[in-house]
Amino acid sequence: MKKYFSSLNILSPEELNRMDPFLTVRDIKKGDFLIQANHICKEIVFIKSGVLRSYFTDNDGIETINCITFEGEMMAAFSSFIKQTPTDENIQAIIDTKVEALQKADLEYLYQTSAEWQKLGRILTEMQYLKLEERIISFQKDDATKRYQLLEKNNSEYIKHIPLHYIASYLGISTRHLTRIRKSIL
């Protein structure tokens, strides 16, 4: 997380070091949850290695994946994290995953005591918004083949570890359609 924050060129080295006492590292085993529906998200994590998926379950028990997050990215149940209300989403490790976590209370403390940290928070929020907007626009203008190719291009080392039905759900298509797409681009 520190290296990632440093790359944004917002925090001075002194400000960056202020987070050291608040960072915790933990392993999330494949299939275990970072957070489950109806809980309040109290932390934001940076994925050091591994893959997390965020999904919702409808009234019929059907899972819909809205986000797959890879090494080098931030993850949280963001609405719950911001509003401190129970989330509707589940965040689960697809493979063994190592994360660095920063608790909301500690992050709020950093925001309250530093303009640089406030700026970082704003920039991170803007980045998450842009990522969401890009995904929405991609669903509106790109076909499933293009969305799959982009996912594969950016995350090729992890794609082979993600079950096809997860990828299909993330792309908004059936597993059968995904299989046809994969065969057509080989």
C-alpha positions as CSV (number, residue, x, y, z in Angstrom):
1,M,0.0,0.0,0.0
2,K,2.8,2.3,0.9
3,K,4.5,1.8,-2.5
4,Y,1.2,2.4,-4.3
5,F,0.5,5.6,-2.3
6,S,4.0,6.8,-2.9
7,S,3.6,6.3,-6.7
8,L,0.7,8.8,-6.6
9,N,3.2,11.6,-5.6
10,I,0.8,13.2,-3.1
11,L,2.2,12.3,0.3
12,S,5.6,13.4,1.5
13,P,7.8,10.6,2.9
14,E,7.0,11.8,6.4
15,E,3.3,11.7,5.8
16,L,3.6,8.3,4.1
17,N,5.4,6.9,7.2
18,R,2.5,8.1,9.5
19,M,0.5,5.1,8.2
20,D,3.0,2.5,9.4
21,P,1.5,1.9,12.8
22,F,-2.0,1.4,11.3
23,L,-1.2,-1.1,8.5
24,T,-1.9,-4.7,9.1
25,V,-1.0,-7.6,6.7
26,R,-3.1,-10.7,6.5
27,D,-3.8,-13.7,4.4
28,I,-7.2,-14.6,3.0
29,K,-7.4,-18.2,2.0
30,K,-9.2,-19.2,-1.2
31,G,-12.9,-19.1,-0.6
32,D,-12.7,-17.1,2.6
33,F,-14.4,-13.7,2.8
34,L,-13.0,-10.2,3.3
35,I,-16.6,-9.1,4.1
36,Q,-20.0,-10.7,3.8
37,A,-23.4,-9.1,3.1
38,N,-25.1,-7.4,6.0
39,H,-21.9,-6.4,7.7
40,I,-20.3,-3.0,7.8
41,C,-17.1,-2.5,6.0
42,K,-14.5,-1.0,8.4
43,E,-11.4,-1.3,6.3
44,I,-9.9,-0.7,2.9
45,V,-7.3,-3.2,1.6
46,F,-4.5,-3.2,-0.9
47,I,-4.0,-6.6,-2.7
48,K,-0.3,-7.5,-2.4
49,S,-1.0,-10.8,-4.2
50,G,-4.0,-12.7,-5.2
51,V,-7.5,-12.0,-6.5
52,L,-10.8,-10.9,-4.8
53,R,-14.2,-11.0,-6.3
54,S,-17.2,-8.8,-5.2
55,Y,-20.6,-10.3,-5.8
56,F,-24.3,-9.9,-4.9
57,T,-26.8,-12.7,-4.4
58,D,-30.3,-12.1,-5.7
59,N,-33.5,-13.5,-4.1
60,D,-33.2,-16.7,-6.1
61,G,-29.7,-17.3,-4.8
62,I,-28.0,-16.3,-8.2
63,E,-24.6,-14.6,-7.8
64,T,-23.7,-11.7,-9.9
65,I,-20.1,-10.6,-9.9
66,N,-19.7,-6.9,-10.1
67,C,-16.0,-6.6,-9.6
68,I,-12.8,-8.7,-9.8
69,T,-9.8,-7.0,-8.2
70,F,-6.2,-8.0,-8.8
71,E,-2.8,-7.6,-7.3
72,G,-1.8,-3.9,-6.9
73,E,-5.4,-2.7,-6.6
74,M,-7.5,-1.3,-3.7
75,M,-10.6,-3.1,-2.5
76,A,-13.5,-2.4,-0.1
77,A,-17.2,-2.6,0.0
78,F,-17.0,1.1,-0.8
79,S,-20.6,2.2,-0.2
80,S,-20.6,0.5,3.2
81,F,-17.1,1.9,3.9
82,I,-18.1,5.5,3.2
83,K,-21.6,5.4,4.8
84,Q,-20.9,2.9,7.5
85,T,-24.0,1.0,6.8
86,P,-24.4,-2.8,6.1
87,T,-23.3,-3.9,2.6
88,D,-25.2,-5.9,0.1
89,E,-22.0,-7.4,-1.4
90,N,-19.7,-10.2,-0.5
91,I,-16.0,-9.9,-1.1
92,Q,-14.3,-13.3,-1.4
93,A,-10.8,-14.6,-2.3
94,I,-10.8,-16.4,-5.6
95,I,-7.2,-17.7,-4.8
96,D,-5.1,-17.4,-1.7
97,T,-4.7,-13.6,-1.3
98,K,-2.4,-11.4,0.8
99,V,-3.7,-7.9,1.7
100,E,-2.6,-4.9,3.6
101,A,-5.5,-3.3,5.5
102,L,-6.1,0.1,6.8
103,Q,-9.0,0.6,9.2
104,K,-11.6,3.3,8.6
105,A,-11.0,4.9,12.0
106,D,-7.2,5.1,11.3
107,L,-7.8,6.5,7.9
108,E,-10.2,9.1,9.3
109,Y,-7.5,10.1,11.8
110,L,-5.0,10.6,9.0
111,Y,-7.5,12.7,7.1
112,Q,-8.3,14.9,10.1
113,T,-4.6,15.6,10.8
114,S,-3.2,16.1,7.4
115,A,-4.2,18.0,4.2
116,E,-2.0,15.7,2.2
117,W,-4.0,12.7,3.5
118,Q,-7.2,14.5,2.6
119,K,-5.9,15.0,-0.9
120,L,-5.0,11.4,-1.2
121,G,-8.4,10.3,-0.1
122,R,-10.0,12.6,-2.7
123,I,-7.7,11.3,-5.4
124,L,-8.4,7.6,-4.5
125,T,-12.2,8.3,-4.5
126,E,-11.9,9.9,-7.9
127,M,-9.9,6.9,-9.2
128,Q,-12.6,4.5,-8.0
129,Y,-15.3,6.6,-9.6
130,L,-13.4,6.6,-12.9
131,K,-12.9,2.9,-12.8
132,L,-16.6,2.4,-12.2
133,E,-17.5,4.8,-15.0
134,E,-15.1,2.9,-17.4
135,R,-16.8,-0.4,-16.6
136,I,-20.3,1.1,-17.2
137,I,-19.2,2.6,-20.5
138,S,-17.5,-0.6,-21.5
139,F,-20.8,-2.5,-21.0
140,Q,-22.6,0.1,-23.1
141,K,-20.3,0.3,-26.0
142,D,-18.0,-2.8,-26.1
143,D,-19.1,-6.3,-26.9
144,A,-18.3,-9.2,-24.6
145,T,-15.3,-10.3,-26.8
146,K,-13.6,-6.9,-26.4
147,R,-14.4,-6.9,-22.6
148,Y,-12.8,-10.3,-22.3
149,Q,-9.8,-9.4,-24.3
150,L,-9.2,-6.4,-22.1
151,L,-9.5,-8.4,-18.9
152,E,-7.1,-11.0,-20.3
153,K,-4.6,-8.5,-21.5
154,N,-4.4,-6.7,-18.2
155,N,-4.5,-9.7,-15.9
156,S,-3.3,-12.7,-18.0
157,E,-1.4,-14.3,-15.1
158,Y,-4.5,-14.6,-13.0
159,I,-7.2,-15.4,-15.6
160,K,-6.2,-19.0,-15.6
161,H,-7.0,-19.3,-11.9
162,I,-10.5,-17.8,-12.1
163,P,-13.3,-20.2,-12.8
164,L,-15.0,-19.6,-16.1
165,H,-18.4,-19.0,-14.5
166,Y,-16.9,-16.1,-12.4
167,I,-15.4,-14.5,-15.5
168,A,-18.7,-14.9,-17.4
169,S,-20.7,-13.4,-14.6
170,Y,-18.3,-10.5,-14.4
171,L,-18.6,-9.9,-18.2
172,G,-22.4,-10.2,-18.0
173,I,-22.6,-13.3,-20.3
174,S,-23.3,-17.0,-20.0
175,T,-20.5,-19.5,-19.5
176,R,-21.3,-21.0,-22.9
177,H,-20.9,-17.6,-24.6
178,L,-17.6,-17.1,-22.9
179,T,-16.4,-20.5,-24.1
180,R,-17.3,-19.5,-27.7
181,I,-15.4,-16.2,-27.3
182,R,-12.3,-18.0,-26.0
183,K,-12.4,-20.5,-28.8
184,S,-12.8,-17.7,-31.4
185,I,-9.7,-15.7,-30.3
186,L,-7.3,-18.7,-29.9
